[in-house]
Amino acid sequence: MTTAERIHKQGQQHISNLAATVRQLWNQACDHDGIPRDSKFVCFSNDNPYLQFHNQAMNQYFDAVREYQVGGYVGLQIVNGKAR
């Protein structure tokens, strides 16, 4: 596997992990307020402890997707000139 292929695969995995985190936080927020998980539009309660984390995870997800689409090195660390 070439370096470019490995970087591409790592970027895709990072985005998949973020999407899974967003989904898990959505489910927890819905469960907290007794809302069906498959709802499209919701209004969470003011005391929902998962809402802040869901919003942060969504922002990270959208940033990663945007960076990945323009060829960025999403979710990677560069150490001594090498991607990990």
C-alpha positions as CSV (number, residue, x, y, z in Angstrom):
1,M,0.0,0.0,0.0
2,T,1.4,3.4,-1.0
3,T,1.7,6.3,1.4
4,A,-1.1,8.1,-0.4
5,E,-3.4,5.1,-0.2
6,R,-2.7,4.7,3.5
7,I,-3.3,8.4,4.2
8,H,-6.6,8.1,2.2
9,K,-7.7,5.1,4.2
10,Q,-6.8,6.7,7.5
11,G,-8.8,9.8,6.6
12,Q,-11.8,7.7,5.7
13,Q,-11.5,5.8,9.0
14,H,-11.3,9.0,11.0
15,I,-14.5,10.3,9.4
16,S,-16.3,7.0,10.0
17,N,-15.3,7.1,13.6
18,L,-16.6,10.7,14.0
19,A,-19.9,9.7,12.3
20,A,-20.2,6.8,14.8
21,T,-19.6,9.2,17.7
22,V,-22.2,11.6,16.4
23,R,-24.8,8.8,16.0
24,Q,-24.1,7.5,19.5
25,L,-24.5,10.9,21.0
26,W,-27.7,11.5,19.0
27,N,-29.1,8.2,20.4
28,Q,-28.2,9.1,23.9
29,A,-29.7,12.6,23.6
30,C,-32.9,11.1,22.2
31,D,-33.1,8.4,24.9
32,H,-32.6,11.0,27.6
33,D,-35.7,13.0,26.4
34,G,-37.7,9.9,25.4
35,I,-37.6,10.8,21.7
36,P,-37.6,8.1,19.0
37,R,-34.0,7.7,17.7
38,D,-35.1,7.8,14.0
39,S,-36.7,11.3,14.4
40,K,-35.6,13.8,11.8
41,F,-36.4,17.1,13.6
42,V,-36.4,17.3,17.4
43,C,-36.3,19.8,20.2
44,F,-34.2,18.5,23.1
45,S,-34.8,19.6,26.6
46,N,-32.6,22.3,28.2
47,D,-31.2,19.9,30.7
48,N,-30.1,17.3,28.1
49,P,-26.5,16.5,29.1
50,Y,-25.6,15.0,25.6
51,L,-26.6,18.0,23.5
52,Q,-23.4,20.0,24.0
53,F,-21.3,16.9,23.2
54,H,-23.4,16.1,20.1
55,N,-23.0,19.6,18.8
56,Q,-19.2,19.5,19.3
57,A,-19.0,16.1,17.6
58,M,-21.1,17.4,14.6
59,N,-18.8,20.4,14.2
60,Q,-15.7,18.1,14.3
61,Y,-17.4,15.8,11.8
62,F,-18.3,18.6,9.3
63,D,-14.8,20.1,9.6
64,A,-13.2,16.7,8.9
65,V,-15.4,16.1,5.9
66,R,-14.7,19.6,4.5
67,E,-10.9,19.1,5.0
68,Y,-11.0,15.6,3.5
69,Q,-12.9,16.8,0.4
70,V,-10.3,19.4,-0.4
71,G,-7.4,16.9,0.0
72,G,-6.5,17.7,3.6
73,Y,-4.8,15.2,5.9
74,V,-7.7,14.6,8.1
75,G,-7.1,13.0,11.5
76,L,-3.4,12.4,10.9
77,Q,-0.4,13.3,12.9
78,I,2.9,14.2,11.1
79,V,5.9,13.3,13.2
80,N,9.4,13.9,11.8
81,G,8.0,14.3,8.3
82,K,6.0,11.0,8.3
83,A,2.3,10.4,8.7
84,R,1.1,8.2,11.4
